Amino acid sequence: MGIIKLQNIRIHSNHGCLIEESKIGSDYRVDLTVTANLNHSAKTDELEDTVDYVHLNIIIKEEMAIRSKLLEHVAERILNRIFSDIILVTEATVAVSKINPPISGDVEMVTIEQSKSR
């Protein structure tokens, strides 16, 4: 088994329960870790034999572009797409962080982390 990580993907999107969040949006950070059997691709050196991290990044961007009230909902959609689109993935963990959330106090970010496995 091997692990592929995409770290600190920065995206501007319009998630949140507040009307202002749907209009002006916020900055987000997404981190993803997937586990897959990479033994075959390590031998063949062929992209079609591995989990393409470009595809993972596209999934994240597309799902982050769909508005949700809750970060949990976004994270669940990302995980579902990964398992639907990429058969080699056996486990995945995604962390979706809202940077400078609109809450009282000096809070750098709020993060929701969810995992899924086959």
C-alpha positions as CSV (number, residue, x, y, z in Angstrom):
1,M,0.0,0.0,0.0
2,G,1.0,3.6,-0.6
3,I,-0.1,7.0,0.4
4,I,-0.7,10.0,-1.8
5,K,-1.2,13.4,-0.1
6,L,-2.4,16.7,-1.5
7,Q,-1.7,19.4,1.0
8,N,-2.8,23.0,1.4
9,I,-5.0,23.3,-1.6
10,R,-6.3,26.9,-1.5
11,I,-9.8,27.6,-2.8
12,H,-12.2,30.5,-2.6
13,S,-15.8,29.3,-2.2
14,N,-19.2,30.3,-0.9
15,H,-20.0,27.7,1.9
16,G,-21.7,28.6,5.1
17,C,-25.0,29.2,6.8
18,L,-24.8,33.0,6.7
19,I,-26.3,34.9,3.8
20,E,-23.1,37.0,3.6
21,E,-21.0,33.8,3.2
22,S,-23.1,32.9,0.1
23,K,-22.5,36.3,-1.4
24,I,-18.9,37.2,-0.7
25,G,-17.4,33.7,0.1
26,S,-14.4,32.7,2.1
27,D,-11.0,31.3,1.7
28,Y,-10.6,27.5,2.3
29,R,-7.8,25.0,2.7
30,V,-8.3,21.4,1.7
31,D,-5.9,18.6,2.6
32,L,-6.4,15.1,1.3
33,T,-4.7,11.7,2.0
34,V,-5.5,8.6,0.0
35,T,-4.3,5.1,0.4
36,A,-4.0,2.8,-2.6
37,N,-2.0,-0.2,-3.8
38,L,0.8,1.6,-5.7
39,N,3.0,-1.6,-6.2
40,H,2.0,-2.1,-9.8
41,S,2.5,1.6,-10.9
42,A,5.8,1.6,-9.1
43,K,6.9,-1.2,-11.5
44,T,5.2,0.0,-14.7
45,D,5.9,3.7,-14.4
46,E,2.6,4.4,-16.2
47,L,0.1,7.0,-15.1
48,E,-2.9,4.8,-15.9
49,D,-1.7,2.3,-13.3
50,T,-1.8,4.7,-10.4
51,V,-4.0,7.3,-8.6
52,D,-3.6,10.5,-10.6
53,Y,-3.2,13.4,-8.1
54,V,-4.4,15.8,-10.9
55,H,-7.7,13.9,-10.9
56,L,-7.9,14.2,-7.1
57,N,-7.3,17.9,-7.3
58,I,-10.0,18.3,-10.0
59,I,-12.5,16.4,-7.8
60,I,-11.7,18.7,-4.9
61,K,-12.1,21.9,-7.0
62,E,-15.4,20.7,-8.5
63,E,-16.9,19.7,-5.2
64,M,-15.7,22.9,-3.4
65,A,-17.5,24.9,-6.2
66,I,-20.9,23.5,-5.1
67,R,-22.3,25.5,-2.3
68,S,-23.0,23.8,1.0
69,K,-24.1,25.2,4.4
70,L,-21.8,22.8,6.3
71,L,-18.2,21.8,5.8
72,E,-19.2,18.2,6.7
73,H,-21.4,18.1,3.6
74,V,-18.6,19.3,1.4
75,A,-16.1,16.7,2.9
76,E,-18.6,13.9,2.4
77,R,-19.2,14.9,-1.3
78,I,-15.4,14.9,-1.9
79,L,-15.0,11.5,-0.4
80,N,-17.9,10.0,-2.3
81,R,-16.6,11.3,-5.6
82,I,-13.1,9.9,-4.9
83,F,-14.6,6.4,-4.2
84,S,-16.9,6.6,-7.1
85,D,-14.3,7.8,-9.6
86,I,-11.1,6.1,-8.5
87,I,-11.3,2.3,-7.9
88,L,-7.7,2.0,-6.7
89,V,-8.4,4.2,-3.6
90,T,-9.0,2.0,-0.5
91,E,-9.0,4.8,2.2
92,A,-9.2,8.5,2.1
93,T,-9.2,11.3,4.7
94,V,-10.1,14.9,3.8
95,A,-9.8,18.0,5.9
96,V,-11.7,21.1,4.8
97,S,-10.7,24.3,6.6
98,K,-12.5,27.7,6.6
99,I,-9.8,30.3,7.0
100,N,-10.7,33.3,9.2
101,P,-14.2,32.0,10.0
102,P,-16.9,34.6,10.9
103,I,-16.9,33.8,14.7
104,S,-16.1,35.8,17.7
105,G,-12.4,35.8,18.6
106,D,-9.1,35.5,16.8
107,V,-9.5,32.1,15.1
108,E,-7.2,31.2,12.2
109,M,-9.3,28.4,10.8
110,V,-12.0,25.8,11.6
111,T,-11.4,22.3,10.2
112,I,-13.7,19.4,9.6
113,E,-11.9,16.1,8.9
114,Q,-13.6,13.0,7.7
115,S,-12.4,9.6,6.6
116,K,-13.8,6.8,4.5
117,S,-12.7,3.3,3.4
118,R,-13.9,0.5,1.2
